[in-house]
Amino acid sequence: MIIRKTDLELLKMRRSGLLVHEILHACAAIVQEGVTTWDLEVIAEKLIDDAGATSAFKGYYVPTAGSKFPCVLCTSVNEQIVHGFPSRKRILKGGDVVTIDTGVHLDGYYADSAITVPVGAVSEEVARLLDVTRTALELGIAQASVGNRLFDISGAIEKHITTHGFAIVREYVGHGIGTRLHEDPQVPNYIDRRNENPRLKAGMVLAIEPMVNIGTAETRVLSDKWTAVTKDGSYSAHFEHTVAITENGPWVLTRP
């Protein structure tokens, strides 16, 4: 069941969204060679605590992993797609990319967002990957309007990515969000006729999040049972926003 939010609920989600934006901005600002992914975790956890919020990720239990996620951030480097653990041992190097993904729970409502940040200069191909993935998200957001259908979002993302020769991760998709981190509907980054294709209505809130690989779309999960990586070892990028559908058009809750 898709749960539509009232104007008051959207304002509460906006508070969560702005906190997520603040966290990602603060983390991205320190990304450079020699920084560890744990350094990012420390910054994020303090901002969440200072705001009186709780992490959407830390303690989140997934049956297939058989454990709770241990951190407030997912930090996924290079070939890691999603759900990477921050680590004191993971030192960023020039030419790397790091995806920083986080969510918070504040005043009863969730927000979720992700960015992929280059570490210093990256190759032309990797820079293009980041640009195409970021633009695909914006094209998807532009379709998040009353009267459209879910596949208008999915199709806009898919067309842009495939036109530029990159591969769309299929195992991991976006989702509805509100009083729970994951709500209906699923939001695939490609048109999947097996999925529902609801008409978009005011009050729906979606976490739209293309995940894109330079190489093939195939993935595997590491022995930690959380970290998803590209099967061929190619770089991956991931951008995400929490977006409310309103009578005035899409409202991105996770940016100013």
N, C-alpha and C positions, 0 to 999 in steps of 0.2 A: 504494500500500500504506500502510495506517495503522499507524504504529509506536507501540506501547504502551510506557510508561516504567515502570521499576522504582521502588520506594520510594526507593532511593538516588539515582536519576536525578531524581526529583521534588524531592528536597532540594537538589540542585545547581541545578535550575531555579528553586527558591525564592530562592536567593542572587541569581541574575540578576534575578528579579522584584522583589526588594526594592531593588536598585540602581536599576532603572528607576523605581520609585516615588519614591525619593529624588531622582532627577533631575527628574522632573515636578513634585514638590512644591517644589523649590528654584527652578525656572523660574517656576512659577505665582506664587510669593511676590513676585517683582519686577515682575510684569505691571502696568503703569500707563501713563497717557498720557506720551508722550515717550521711552519705552523702545523700542529697536529690536529686531527679531527676531534680529539678530546678537548682541545682549547675552545673549539666552537661549542661543544656540549656545556662547558662551564658557563660561558656567556649566556646561552639560552636558558639554562636552568635557573640562573639568578634572575633573569628578566621575568620568567614565569612566576617565581616565588615572590618577587617584589610587587607584582601586579595582583597578587592574591588569587592567581589562577592555578589550575592543575594541568599537567601534561596530558594530551590526548593519547600519546604513544606509550609513555613509561607505564609498565604494568598491564599493557594490552595483551590479552591472551588469544593465541591462535591455535586451535587444536592440531593443525597439521605440523606446526612447529613443536607443539608439546611443552611450550614455555611462555612466559610473559616477556614482552619486549623490555630490555633493561635500561633504555635511555629516553631522553626527551626529544632527541633528534634522530633522524635517519641521515647518515652521511655516507654517500655512495660514490666511490672514486673510480673514474675511468670506465672500465668494463662492468662495474657494478651498476645495476639498473635502479634498484630500490632496496630498502630495508637493511642497508649496511649499518654496522655498529660503529659509533665513535670509539676511537682507541688512542691511548697514549703512544702506541707504537706506530700508528699510521702518520708518517710525516709527509706533508705535501711537497711535491717537487715541481719545478718549472715545467710547463707542458701538460700537467695534469688538469683534469676537471673534477670538481666535487659538487655533487648534488646535495643540497641542504633542504631537508623536508621536515616540517614540524606542524603540530596542531595543538590547540589549547582548548580547555573547557573553562568557561568563565560565565558566572551568573546563569548556569544551566544550559549553555549553548556552546557548540563547537565551531571552530573554523580550522582550515587546513590549507597549506600552501607549500610550494617548493620552487627552488631555483637551481640552476646549474651554473657554477661560477668557474671561470678559467683561472688557473694559477700561472700568472705571468703570461708570456706569449705562448700561444698554441698554434698548431699547424693550420693551414688554410682550410683543410677538410674538416677539422674539428670546429673551427670558428663557424663554418657554414652549417654544421650540424646544430650548433647552439642557436644560430639565427633562424634556421628553418623550424626548429622545435618551438622556439618562442613565438614566432609568427603564426605557426599552426594553432597554438593556444589562443592567440588573439582572434584568429579567424573563426575558431569555434565559439568563443565568447560572443562575437558579433551576431551569431545565429541564435543566441539564447533569448529569444523574444517571444512574447505572447502570440500564440497562433501557429508558431512553427512546431516542428516535431523534433524529438530527440535526435533522429538520424540526420537532421539538418546540421546539428553540431558535429556529430560523428563524421558525416560526409565531408564537411569543410576541412576538418583536420586531416582526414585520410587523403583527400585530393592533393592538398599542399605537400604533404610528406612524400607521397609516392611520386608526384611530379618531379621532385628534386632527387629521387633515386635512393631515398633512405627507407629503412624498414620499421614498421610499427610493431611494438611489443603487443602481443595479443592476450597473454595470460593475466595481465594486470590492467585494470580499467579505473575510470572515475566512478563517482558514486553520489547519491544524495547525502545530505548532511543536515543536522539540526540539533535535536536533543540527544542524538546518538552520532558517533563519528561516522558510521556507515549506515545509511538508510537507502531505501529504494528511491530512484531506479539505479541500476548500473549504467555507467556512461562510457561505452566503448569508444576507442579512438579510430574506429572503422565501422562501416555499416555491416551489422551482423543480423541477418534476418531471423536468427533464432531468438534474438532479444526482443523485449517489448519496445515499442516505438510510440510512446505516449505523446499526445498534444501538450505543448508547454503552456502552463497557466501561471498567472501571477501568484507569487508566494512560494513557488517551488525554488529550492536552493540546491545547486549542484557543485560538486568539486570536479572540475574539468582538468584532466592531467595527462596530456600526451607524453608517452615514453618512447623514445626513438633511438634506433641503433644505426651506426654507420654500415655494419655488415648485414648479416641475416637477422631475421626476427626471432630465431631460436634462443631459448634461455635455459638455464639450469640453476639450481639452488645449492649453495655451498653446504658444507657439513654442519655449519651452525644452525641449519634448518630455517634461516631467515633471509640471508643475503642472496638476492637474485642477481645473476650475472649473465652477460652475453655468452652464448655457447662458443662462439668463434673468437672471443677475446677482444672484439672491437669496442670502441668507445660508445657510450650511451649518454643521452641527455633527457632531462625530465623537468618540465615546468608545470606549475599547477596554481590555480586560483579557486577560491570559493565564490560562486556567482549566484546572486539572487535574480530571479525573473520577475520583472515589475511591469506595470502598465506603461512606464516611461522608458522601457528598454532594460538591457542587462545592467545590473549593479554589481561591480566587483567589490566584494566586501573585504578583500585582503590586500587592498592598496589604497592609499589616500585619494 
